[in-house]
Amino acid sequence: MPKEVRLLAACGAGVNSSHQIKDAVEEEMKKRGHNVHCDAVMIKDVNEDMLNKYDAYLTIAKTDLAFTPKIPLIEAGPILYRIPAMAQPVYDNIEKVVKEVESK
């Protein structure tokens, strides 16, 4: 099995949008043959130390983090619309990062 890639999604309460993205991304990446784990948290809890434990951050809304993340940021909001044409490019961007991490 490929190396587990760790992703983080965050939303206001850490229970709705971020969990929808978490579930959708884990399911889609599994279909594509990747071992991905995504955590869902409250945006207020995201800090530099937390992000350093992940391979990519799946953003839902533009948020000023007050620091520059060292990992890729991927705008994942379009997944929430459940329109395949909008979600597909997001999944492709995520897969690109996943493949880069797996190749290390």
KELOPA-468595 format. One record per atom (N, C-alpha, C, O): residue number from 1; atom name; x, y, z. Coordinates in Angstrom, 2 decimals, decimal comma. Example, Ala and Ser with C-alpha at 12.3 -4.5 7.8 and 13.67 -1.06 7.14 Angstrom:
BEGIN
+-----+----+---------+---------+---------+
|   k |  a |       x |       y |       z |
+-----+----+---------+---------+---------+
|   1 |  N |   13,19 |   -5,69 |    7,80 |
|   1 | CA |   12,30 |   -4,50 |    7,80 |
|   1 |  C |   13,20 |   -3,30 |    7,80 |
|   1 |  O |   14,24 |   -3,32 |    8,46 |
|   2 |  N |   12,85 |   -2,25 |    7,08 |
|   2 | CA |   13,67 |   -1,06 |    7,14 |
|   2 |  C |   12,90 |    0,03 |    7,87 |
|   2 |  O |   13,41 |    1,14 |    8,04 |
+-----+----+---------+---------+---------+
! end
This chain:
BEGIN
+-----+----+---------+---------+---------+
|   k |  a |       x |       y |       z |
+-----+----+---------+---------+---------+
|   1 |  N |    0,85 |   -1,18 |    0,00 |
|   1 | CA |    0,00 |    0,00 |    0,00 |
|   1 |  C |    0,90 |    1,24 |    0,00 |
|   1 |  O |    1,92 |    1,27 |    0,69 |
|   2 |  N |    0,51 |    2,27 |   -0,77 |
|   2 | CA |    1,32 |    3,49 |   -0,82 |
|   2 |  C |    1,37 |    4,19 |    0,55 |
|   2 |  O |    0,53 |    3,96 |    1,41 |
|   3 |  N |    2,36 |    5,03 |    0,71 |
|   3 | CA |    2,52 |    5,85 |    1,92 |
|   3 |  C |    1,23 |    6,63 |    2,19 |
|   3 |  O |    0,60 |    7,14 |    1,26 |
|   4 |  N |    0,85 |    6,72 |    3,47 |
|   4 | CA |   -0,34 |    7,50 |    3,82 |
|   4 |  C |   -0,03 |    8,98 |    3,69 |
|   4 |  O |    0,97 |    9,48 |    4,22 |
|   5 |  N |   -0,89 |    9,68 |    2,97 |
|   5 | CA |   -0,78 |   11,12 |    2,79 |
|   5 |  C |   -1,78 |   11,77 |    3,74 |
|   5 |  O |   -2,95 |   11,39 |    3,77 |
|   6 |  N |   -1,30 |   12,74 |    4,50 |
|   6 | CA |   -2,14 |   13,38 |    5,51 |
|   6 |  C |   -2,58 |   14,76 |    5,03 |
|   6 |  O |   -1,76 |   15,61 |    4,69 |
|   7 |  N |   -3,91 |   14,96 |    5,01 |
|   7 | CA |   -4,50 |   16,22 |    4,58 |
|   7 |  C |   -5,30 |   16,81 |    5,74 |
|   7 |  O |   -5,74 |   16,09 |    6,64 |
|   8 |  N |   -5,48 |   18,13 |    5,70 |
|   8 | CA |   -6,27 |   18,80 |    6,72 |
|   8 |  C |   -7,31 |   19,68 |    6,05 |
|   8 |  O |   -7,00 |   20,41 |    5,11 |
|   9 |  N |   -8,55 |   19,60 |    6,55 |
|   9 | CA |   -9,63 |   20,49 |    6,10 |
|   9 |  C |  -10,17 |   21,19 |    7,34 |
|   9 |  O |  -10,25 |   20,59 |    8,41 |
|  10 |  N |  -10,53 |   22,46 |    7,20 |
|  10 | CA |  -11,06 |   23,20 |    8,34 |
|  10 |  C |  -12,23 |   24,07 |    7,91 |
|  10 |  O |  -12,27 |   24,59 |    6,80 |
|  11 |  N |  -13,20 |   24,20 |    8,82 |
|  11 | CA |  -14,33 |   25,10 |    8,59 |
|  11 |  C |  -14,68 |   25,76 |    9,92 |
|  11 |  O |  -14,05 |   25,48 |   10,94 |
|  12 |  N |  -15,66 |   26,62 |    9,91 |
|  12 | CA |  -16,01 |   27,39 |   11,10 |
|  12 |  C |  -16,23 |   26,55 |   12,35 |
|  12 |  O |  -15,64 |   26,82 |   13,39 |
|  13 |  N |  -17,06 |   25,54 |   12,25 |
|  13 | CA |  -17,38 |   24,71 |   13,41 |
|  13 |  C |  -16,60 |   23,40 |   13,42 |
|  13 |  O |  -16,56 |   22,71 |   14,44 |
|  14 |  N |  -15,98 |   23,05 |   12,30 |
|  14 | CA |  -15,22 |   21,80 |   12,23 |
|  14 |  C |  -16,09 |   20,56 |   12,14 |
|  14 |  O |  -15,60 |   19,45 |   12,36 |
|  15 |  N |  -17,38 |   20,74 |   11,81 |
|  15 | CA |  -18,26 |   19,58 |   11,78 |
|  15 |  C |  -19,05 |   19,40 |   10,48 |
|  15 |  O |  -19,52 |   18,30 |   10,21 |
|  16 |  N |  -19,21 |   20,43 |    9,69 |
|  16 | CA |  -20,06 |   20,27 |    8,51 |
|  16 |  C |  -19,23 |   20,28 |    7,23 |
|  16 |  O |  -18,92 |   19,22 |    6,69 |
|  17 |  N |  -18,89 |   21,45 |    6,74 |
|  17 | CA |  -18,19 |   21,54 |    5,46 |
|  17 |  C |  -16,88 |   20,77 |    5,46 |
|  17 |  O |  -16,58 |   20,05 |    4,50 |
|  18 |  N |  -16,11 |   20,91 |    6,51 |
|  18 | CA |  -14,82 |   20,21 |    6,55 |
|  18 |  C |  -15,00 |   18,70 |    6,53 |
|  18 |  O |  -14,21 |   17,99 |    5,92 |
|  19 |  N |  -16,02 |   18,20 |    7,20 |
|  19 | CA |  -16,27 |   16,75 |    7,19 |
|  19 |  C |  -16,78 |   16,28 |    5,83 |
|  19 |  O |  -16,46 |   15,18 |    5,39 |
|  20 |  N |  -17,58 |   17,10 |    5,16 |
|  20 | CA |  -18,03 |   16,74 |    3,81 |
|  20 |  C |  -16,83 |   16,63 |    2,87 |
|  20 |  O |  -16,73 |   15,70 |    2,07 |
|  21 |  N |  -15,92 |   17,58 |    2,98 |
|  21 | CA |  -14,72 |   17,55 |    2,14 |
|  21 |  C |  -13,85 |   16,37 |    2,52 |
|  21 |  O |  -13,35 |   15,66 |    1,64 |
|  22 |  N |  -13,65 |   16,14 |    3,80 |
|  22 | CA |  -12,86 |   15,00 |    4,28 |
|  22 |  C |  -13,38 |   13,70 |    3,66 |
|  22 |  O |  -12,62 |   12,95 |    3,06 |
|  23 |  N |  -14,68 |   13,45 |    3,82 |
|  23 | CA |  -15,27 |   12,21 |    3,33 |
|  23 |  C |  -15,15 |   12,09 |    1,81 |
|  23 |  O |  -14,79 |   11,03 |    1,29 |
|  24 |  N |  -15,44 |   13,17 |    1,10 |
|  24 | CA |  -15,39 |   13,15 |   -0,36 |
|  24 |  C |  -13,96 |   12,91 |   -0,86 |
|  24 |  O |  -13,75 |   12,12 |   -1,79 |
|  25 |  N |  -12,99 |   13,59 |   -0,26 |
|  25 | CA |  -11,60 |   13,46 |   -0,70 |
|  25 |  C |  -11,06 |   12,06 |   -0,40 |
|  25 |  O |  -10,41 |   11,45 |   -1,24 |
|  26 |  N |  -11,33 |   11,56 |    0,80 |
|  26 | CA |  -10,86 |   10,21 |    1,14 |
|  26 |  C |  -11,46 |    9,17 |    0,19 |
|  26 |  O |  -10,76 |    8,26 |   -0,25 |
|  27 |  N |  -12,74 |    9,31 |   -0,11 |
|  27 | CA |  -13,40 |    8,37 |   -1,01 |
|  27 |  C |  -12,83 |    8,45 |   -2,43 |
|  27 |  O |  -12,53 |    7,43 |   -3,04 |
|  28 |  N |  -12,67 |    9,67 |   -2,94 |
|  28 | CA |  -12,17 |    9,85 |   -4,30 |
|  28 |  C |  -10,72 |    9,38 |   -4,42 |
|  28 |  O |  -10,36 |    8,73 |   -5,40 |
|  29 |  N |   -9,89 |    9,71 |   -3,45 |
|  29 | CA |   -8,48 |    9,29 |   -3,53 |
|  29 |  C |   -8,35 |    7,78 |   -3,39 |
|  29 |  O |   -7,46 |    7,18 |   -4,00 |
|  30 |  N |   -9,22 |    7,16 |   -2,61 |
|  30 | CA |   -9,22 |    5,69 |   -2,49 |
|  30 |  C |   -9,55 |    5,08 |   -3,85 |
|  30 |  O |   -8,92 |    4,11 |   -4,27 |
|  31 |  N |  -10,56 |    5,65 |   -4,55 |
|  31 | CA |  -10,92 |    5,16 |   -5,89 |
|  31 |  C |   -9,75 |    5,27 |   -6,85 |
|  31 |  O |   -9,59 |    4,45 |   -7,76 |
|  32 |  N |   -8,92 |    6,28 |   -6,63 |
|  32 | CA |   -7,77 |    6,51 |   -7,51 |
|  32 |  C |   -6,53 |    5,74 |   -7,05 |
|  32 |  O |   -5,46 |    5,86 |   -7,65 |
|  33 |  N |   -6,68 |    4,93 |   -5,99 |
|  33 | CA |   -5,59 |    4,07 |   -5,55 |
|  33 |  C |   -4,61 |    4,69 |   -4,58 |
|  33 |  O |   -3,48 |    4,23 |   -4,45 |
|  34 |  N |   -5,04 |    5,74 |   -3,88 |
|  34 | CA |   -4,14 |    6,42 |   -2,95 |
|  34 |  C |   -4,59 |    6,20 |   -1,50 |
|  34 |  O |   -5,78 |    6,08 |   -1,22 |
|  35 |  N |   -3,62 |    6,16 |   -0,61 |
|  35 | CA |   -3,86 |    6,00 |    0,81 |
|  35 |  C |   -3,82 |    7,39 |    1,45 |
|  35 |  O |   -2,76 |    7,91 |    1,78 |
|  36 |  N |   -5,01 |    7,99 |    1,62 |
|  36 | CA |   -5,12 |    9,37 |    2,10 |
|  36 |  C |   -5,95 |    9,39 |    3,37 |
|  36 |  O |   -7,00 |    8,75 |    3,47 |
|  37 |  N |   -5,45 |   10,14 |    4,35 |
|  37 | CA |   -6,22 |   10,39 |    5,57 |
|  37 |  C |   -6,39 |   11,90 |    5,69 |
|  37 |  O |   -5,43 |   12,66 |    5,59 |
|  38 |  N |   -7,63 |   12,32 |    5,92 |
|  38 | CA |   -7,92 |   13,75 |    6,04 |
|  38 |  C |   -8,57 |   14,00 |    7,40 |
|  38 |  O |   -9,53 |   13,32 |    7,77 |
|  39 |  N |   -8,05 |   14,97 |    8,12 |
|  39 | CA |   -8,66 |   15,38 |    9,38 |
|  39 |  C |   -9,50 |   16,63 |    9,13 |
|  39 |  O |   -9,20 |   17,42 |    8,24 |
|  40 |  N |  -10,55 |   16,79 |    9,93 |
|  40 | CA |  -11,43 |   17,95 |    9,84 |
|  40 |  C |  -11,43 |   18,65 |   11,19 |
|  40 |  O |  -11,68 |   18,03 |   12,22 |
|  41 |  N |  -11,13 |   19,95 |   11,17 |
|  41 | CA |  -11,03 |   20,71 |   12,42 |
|  41 |  C |  -11,70 |   22,07 |   12,27 |
|  41 |  O |  -12,12 |   22,47 |   11,18 |
|  42 |  N |  -11,78 |   22,77 |   13,39 |
|  42 | CA |  -12,29 |   24,15 |   13,39 |
|  42 |  C |  -11,18 |   25,08 |   12,89 |
|  42 |  O |  -10,02 |   24,91 |   13,26 |
|  43 |  N |  -11,54 |   26,04 |   12,07 |
|  43 | CA |  -10,55 |   26,96 |   11,50 |
|  43 |  C |   -9,77 |   27,70 |   12,59 |
|  43 |  O |   -8,59 |   27,99 |   12,42 |
|  44 |  N |  -10,41 |   28,00 |   13,70 |
|  44 | CA |   -9,73 |   28,73 |   14,78 |
|  44 |  C |   -8,60 |   27,91 |   15,39 |
|  44 |  O |   -7,70 |   28,47 |   16,03 |
|  45 |  N |   -8,62 |   26,60 |   15,21 |
|  45 | CA |   -7,59 |   25,73 |   15,78 |
|  45 |  C |   -6,38 |   25,54 |   14,86 |
|  45 |  O |   -5,37 |   24,97 |   15,28 |
|  46 |  N |   -6,47 |   26,02 |   13,63 |
|  46 | CA |   -5,37 |   25,83 |   12,69 |
|  46 |  C |   -4,23 |   26,79 |   13,04 |
|  46 |  O |   -4,42 |   28,00 |   13,14 |
|  47 |  N |   -3,06 |   26,21 |   13,23 |
|  47 | CA |   -1,87 |   27,02 |   13,50 |
|  47 |  C |   -0,68 |   26,40 |   12,76 |
|  47 |  O |   -0,80 |   25,33 |   12,15 |
|  48 |  N |    0,43 |   27,07 |   12,82 |
|  48 | CA |    1,59 |   26,62 |   12,06 |
|  48 |  C |    2,07 |   25,24 |   12,51 |
|  48 |  O |    2,39 |   24,40 |   11,68 |
|  49 |  N |    2,11 |   25,00 |   13,82 |
|  49 | CA |    2,54 |   23,69 |   14,33 |
|  49 |  C |    1,63 |   22,57 |   13,82 |
|  49 |  O |    2,09 |   21,50 |   13,45 |
|  50 |  N |    0,32 |   22,84 |   13,83 |
|  50 | CA |   -0,64 |   21,84 |   13,35 |
|  50 |  C |   -0,40 |   21,54 |   11,87 |
|  50 |  O |   -0,32 |   20,38 |   11,47 |
|  51 |  N |   -0,29 |   22,59 |   11,06 |
|  51 | CA |   -0,13 |   22,38 |    9,61 |
|  51 |  C |    1,16 |   21,64 |    9,28 |
|  51 |  O |    1,21 |   20,93 |    8,27 |
|  52 |  N |    2,18 |   21,79 |   10,09 |
|  52 | CA |    3,44 |   21,10 |    9,83 |
|  52 |  C |    3,33 |   19,58 |    9,93 |
|  52 |  O |    4,24 |   18,86 |    9,52 |
|  53 |  N |    2,22 |   19,08 |   10,46 |
|  53 | CA |    1,99 |   17,63 |   10,58 |
|  53 |  C |    1,26 |   17,06 |    9,37 |
|  53 |  O |    1,00 |   15,86 |    9,30 |
|  54 |  N |    0,94 |   17,93 |    8,40 |
|  54 | CA |    0,15 |   17,51 |    7,24 |
|  54 |  C |    0,92 |   17,74 |    5,95 |
|  54 |  O |    1,89 |   18,50 |    5,90 |
|  55 |  N |    0,44 |   17,07 |    4,90 |
|  55 | CA |    1,07 |   17,19 |    3,57 |
|  55 |  C |    0,41 |   18,26 |    2,72 |
|  55 |  O |    1,03 |   18,77 |    1,79 |
|  56 |  N |   -0,85 |   18,62 |    3,03 |
|  56 | CA |   -1,56 |   19,67 |    2,29 |
|  56 |  C |   -2,74 |   20,13 |    3,14 |
|  56 |  O |   -3,27 |   19,40 |    3,97 |
|  57 |  N |   -3,14 |   21,38 |    2,89 |
|  57 | CA |   -4,26 |   21,99 |    3,60 |
|  57 |  C |   -5,35 |   22,28 |    2,59 |
|  57 |  O |   -5,14 |   23,03 |    1,63 |
|  58 |  N |   -6,52 |   21,69 |    2,81 |
|  58 | CA |   -7,67 |   21,87 |    1,93 |
|  58 |  C |   -8,51 |   23,02 |    2,47 |
|  58 |  O |   -9,22 |   22,86 |    3,46 |
|  59 |  N |   -8,42 |   24,16 |    1,83 |
|  59 | CA |   -9,14 |   25,34 |    2,30 |
|  59 |  C |  -10,56 |   25,36 |    1,77 |
|  59 |  O |  -10,85 |   24,83 |    0,69 |
|  60 |  N |  -11,43 |   25,99 |    2,52 |
|  60 | CA |  -12,83 |   26,13 |    2,10 |
|  60 |  C |  -13,12 |   27,59 |    1,81 |
|  60 |  O |  -13,86 |   27,91 |    0,88 |
|  61 |  N |  -12,54 |   28,46 |    2,59 |
|  61 | CA |  -12,70 |   29,91 |    2,41 |
|  61 |  C |  -11,34 |   30,56 |    2,57 |
|  61 |  O |  -10,47 |   30,04 |    3,29 |
|  62 |  N |  -11,15 |   31,68 |    1,92 |
|  62 | CA |   -9,88 |   32,40 |    2,05 |
|  62 |  C |   -9,79 |   32,91 |    3,48 |
|  62 |  O |  -10,62 |   33,70 |    3,94 |
|  63 |  N |   -8,76 |   32,46 |    4,17 |
|  63 | CA |   -8,59 |   32,80 |    5,58 |
|  63 |  C |   -7,19 |   33,34 |    5,79 |
|  63 |  O |   -6,22 |   32,78 |    5,28 |
|  64 |  N |   -7,07 |   34,41 |    6,54 |
|  64 | CA |   -5,76 |   34,95 |    6,88 |
|  64 |  C |   -5,22 |   34,14 |    8,06 |
|  64 |  O |   -5,73 |   34,25 |    9,18 |
|  65 |  N |   -4,20 |   33,34 |    7,80 |
|  65 | CA |   -3,65 |   32,48 |    8,84 |
|  65 |  C |   -2,60 |   33,20 |    9,69 |
|  65 |  O |   -2,20 |   32,67 |   10,73 |
|  66 |  N |   -2,16 |   34,38 |    9,29 |
|  66 | CA |   -1,15 |   35,16 |   10,01 |
|  66 |  C |    0,23 |   34,53 |    9,94 |
|  66 |  O |    1,15 |   34,94 |   10,65 |
|  67 |  N |    0,39 |   33,53 |    9,08 |
|  67 | CA |    1,69 |   32,92 |    8,82 |
|  67 |  C |    1,63 |   32,32 |    7,43 |
|  67 |  O |    0,55 |   32,14 |    6,87 |
|  68 |  N |    2,78 |   32,00 |    6,87 |
|  68 | CA |    2,83 |   31,40 |    5,54 |
|  68 |  C |    3,01 |   29,90 |    5,68 |
|  68 |  O |    4,07 |   29,45 |    6,12 |
|  69 |  N |    2,00 |   29,11 |    5,30 |
|  69 | CA |    2,12 |   27,65 |    5,40 |
|  69 |  C |    3,25 |   27,11 |    4,54 |
|  69 |  O |    3,55 |   27,65 |    3,47 |
|  70 |  N |    3,88 |   26,05 |    5,02 |
|  70 | CA |    4,97 |   25,41 |    4,29 |
|  70 |  C |    4,47 |   24,26 |    3,43 |
|  70 |  O |    5,25 |   23,60 |    2,74 |
|  71 |  N |    3,17 |   24,01 |    3,47 |
|  71 | CA |    2,57 |   22,93 |    2,70 |
|  71 |  C |    1,63 |   23,53 |    1,65 |
|  71 |  O |    1,22 |   24,68 |    1,77 |
|  72 |  N |    1,31 |   22,75 |    0,62 |
|  72 | CA |    0,40 |   23,27 |   -0,41 |
|  72 |  C |   -1,00 |   23,57 |    0,16 |
|  72 |  O |   -1,52 |   22,83 |    0,99 |
|  73 |  N |   -1,58 |   24,67 |   -0,31 |
|  73 | CA |   -2,97 |   25,01 |    0,00 |
|  73 |  C |   -3,79 |   24,71 |   -1,25 |
|  73 |  O |   -3,44 |   25,13 |   -2,35 |
|  74 |  N |   -4,87 |   23,98 |   -1,07 |
|  74 | CA |   -5,73 |   23,62 |   -2,20 |
|  74 |  C |   -7,14 |   24,11 |   -1,89 |
|  74 |  O |   -7,73 |   23,73 |   -0,88 |
|  75 |  N |   -7,69 |   24,94 |   -2,76 |
|  75 | CA |   -9,05 |   25,44 |   -2,58 |
|  75 |  C |  -10,01 |   24,28 |   -2,87 |
|  75 |  O |  -10,16 |   23,86 |   -4,02 |
|  76 |  N |  -10,64 |   23,76 |   -1,81 |
|  76 | CA |  -11,49 |   22,58 |   -1,94 |
|  76 |  C |  -12,98 |   22,89 |   -1,87 |
|  76 |  O |  -13,80 |   21,98 |   -1,95 |
|  77 |  N |  -13,33 |   24,16 |   -1,71 |
|  77 | CA |  -14,74 |   24,55 |   -1,61 |
|  77 |  C |  -15,65 |   24,01 |   -2,69 |
|  77 |  O |  -16,77 |   23,61 |   -2,39 |
|  78 |  N |  -15,20 |   23,98 |   -3,97 |
|  78 | CA |  -16,09 |   23,49 |   -5,02 |
|  78 |  C |  -16,59 |   22,05 |   -4,82 |
|  78 |  O |  -17,60 |   21,67 |   -5,41 |
|  79 |  N |  -15,90 |   21,26 |   -4,01 |
|  79 | CA |  -16,37 |   19,90 |   -3,73 |
|  79 |  C |  -17,74 |   19,95 |   -3,07 |
|  79 |  O |  -18,57 |   19,06 |   -3,28 |
|  80 |  N |  -17,99 |   20,99 |   -2,28 |
|  80 | CA |  -19,25 |   21,09 |   -1,54 |
|  80 |  C |  -20,47 |   21,25 |   -2,44 |
|  80 |  O |  -21,58 |   20,91 |   -2,04 |
|  81 |  N |  -20,26 |   21,75 |   -3,66 |
|  81 | CA |  -21,39 |   21,95 |   -4,57 |
|  81 |  C |  -21,91 |   20,65 |   -5,18 |
|  81 |  O |  -23,00 |   20,61 |   -5,75 |
|  82 |  N |  -21,13 |   19,59 |   -5,04 |
|  82 | CA |  -21,49 |   18,26 |   -5,56 |
|  82 |  C |  -21,79 |   18,29 |   -7,06 |
|  82 |  O |  -22,65 |   17,56 |   -7,55 |
|  83 |  N |  -21,07 |   19,15 |   -7,76 |
|  83 | CA |  -21,18 |   19,20 |   -9,22 |
|  83 |  C |  -19,87 |   18,64 |   -9,76 |
|  83 |  O |  -18,83 |   19,26 |   -9,60 |
|  84 |  N |  -19,92 |   17,47 |  -10,39 |
|  84 | CA |  -18,68 |   16,81 |  -10,83 |
|  84 |  C |  -17,74 |   17,71 |  -11,62 |
|  84 |  O |  -16,52 |   17,64 |  -11,42 |
|  85 |  N |  -18,27 |   18,54 |  -12,49 |
|  85 | CA |  -17,40 |   19,40 |  -13,31 |
|  85 |  C |  -16,63 |   20,40 |  -12,45 |
|  85 |  O |  -15,54 |   20,82 |  -12,82 |
|  86 |  N |  -17,20 |   20,77 |  -11,31 |
|  86 | CA |  -16,50 |   21,70 |  -10,41 |
|  86 |  C |  -15,54 |   20,97 |   -9,47 |
|  86 |  O |  -14,47 |   21,47 |   -9,15 |
|  87 |  N |  -15,94 |   19,78 |   -9,05 |
|  87 | CA |  -15,12 |   19,02 |   -8,10 |
|  87 |  C |  -13,91 |   18,35 |   -8,77 |
|  87 |  O |  -12,86 |   18,22 |   -8,14 |
|  88 |  N |  -14,05 |   17,94 |  -10,01 |
|  88 | CA |  -12,99 |   17,19 |  -10,70 |
|  88 |  C |  -11,64 |   17,91 |  -10,69 |
|  88 |  O |  -10,63 |   17,28 |  -10,37 |
|  89 |  N |  -11,57 |   19,20 |  -11,03 |
|  89 | CA |  -10,27 |   19,88 |  -10,99 |
|  89 |  C |   -9,66 |   19,92 |   -9,58 |
|  89 |  O |   -8,44 |   19,88 |   -9,43 |
|  90 |  N |  -10,51 |   20,00 |   -8,57 |
|  90 | CA |  -10,02 |   20,00 |   -7,19 |
|  90 |  C |   -9,40 |   18,65 |   -6,87 |
|  90 |  O |   -8,29 |   18,57 |   -6,33 |
|  91 |  N |  -10,12 |   17,58 |   -7,21 |
|  91 | CA |   -9,58 |   16,23 |   -6,98 |
|  91 |  C |   -8,26 |   16,03 |   -7,74 |
|  91 |  O |   -7,33 |   15,42 |   -7,22 |
|  92 |  N |   -8,20 |   16,55 |   -8,95 |
|  92 | CA |   -6,96 |   16,43 |   -9,74 |
|  92 |  C |   -5,81 |   17,17 |   -9,07 |
|  92 |  O |   -4,68 |   16,67 |   -9,05 |
|  93 |  N |   -6,08 |   18,36 |   -8,51 |
|  93 | CA |   -5,05 |   19,10 |   -7,80 |
|  93 |  C |   -4,59 |   18,35 |   -6,55 |
|  93 |  O |   -3,40 |   18,29 |   -6,24 |
|  94 |  N |   -5,55 |   17,78 |   -5,83 |
|  94 | CA |   -5,21 |   17,00 |   -4,64 |
|  94 |  C |   -4,37 |   15,80 |   -5,04 |
|  94 |  O |   -3,37 |   15,49 |   -4,39 |
|  95 |  N |   -4,78 |   15,11 |   -6,10 |
|  95 | CA |   -4,04 |   13,93 |   -6,52 |
|  95 |  C |   -2,61 |   14,28 |   -6,93 |
|  95 |  O |   -1,69 |   13,50 |   -6,69 |
|  96 |  N |   -2,42 |   15,42 |   -7,54 |
|  96 | CA |   -1,09 |   15,86 |   -7,93 |
|  96 |  C |   -0,19 |   15,96 |   -6,69 |
|  96 |  O |    0,95 |   15,49 |   -6,70 |
|  97 |  N |   -0,71 |   16,60 |   -5,64 |
|  97 | CA |    0,05 |   16,72 |   -4,39 |
|  97 |  C |    0,28 |   15,34 |   -3,77 |
|  97 |  O |    1,37 |   15,05 |   -3,29 |
|  98 |  N |   -0,76 |   14,51 |   -3,78 |
|  98 | CA |   -0,65 |   13,16 |   -3,21 |
|  98 |  C |    0,46 |   12,37 |   -3,91 |
|  98 |  O |    1,26 |   11,71 |   -3,25 |
|  99 |  N |    0,50 |   12,44 |   -5,23 |
|  99 | CA |    1,53 |   11,71 |   -5,98 |
|  99 |  C |    2,92 |   12,24 |   -5,64 |
|  99 |  O |    3,87 |   11,46 |   -5,55 |
| 100 |  N |    3,05 |   13,55 |   -5,45 |
| 100 | CA |    4,36 |   14,13 |   -5,09 |
| 100 |  C |    4,81 |   13,61 |   -3,73 |
| 100 |  O |    5,97 |   13,26 |   -3,55 |
| 101 |  N |    3,89 |   13,55 |   -2,78 |
| 101 | CA |    4,22 |   13,06 |   -1,44 |
| 101 |  C |    4,59 |   11,58 |   -1,50 |
| 101 |  O |    5,55 |   11,15 |   -0,87 |
| 102 |  N |    3,81 |   10,81 |   -2,25 |
| 102 | CA |    4,06 |    9,37 |   -2,36 |
| 102 |  C |    5,42 |    9,07 |   -2,98 |
| 102 |  O |    6,03 |    8,05 |   -2,67 |
| 103 |  N |    5,89 |    9,96 |   -3,85 |
| 103 | CA |    7,14 |    9,70 |   -4,56 |
| 103 |  C |    8,37 |   10,03 |   -3,71 |
| 103 |  O |    9,50 |    9,72 |   -4,11 |
| 104 |  N |    8,17 |   10,63 |   -2,55 |
| 104 | CA |    9,31 |   11,00 |   -1,69 |
| 104 |  C |    9,81 |    9,82 |   -0,88 |
| 104 |  O |   10,76 |    9,96 |   -0,11 |
+-----+----+---------+---------+---------+
! end
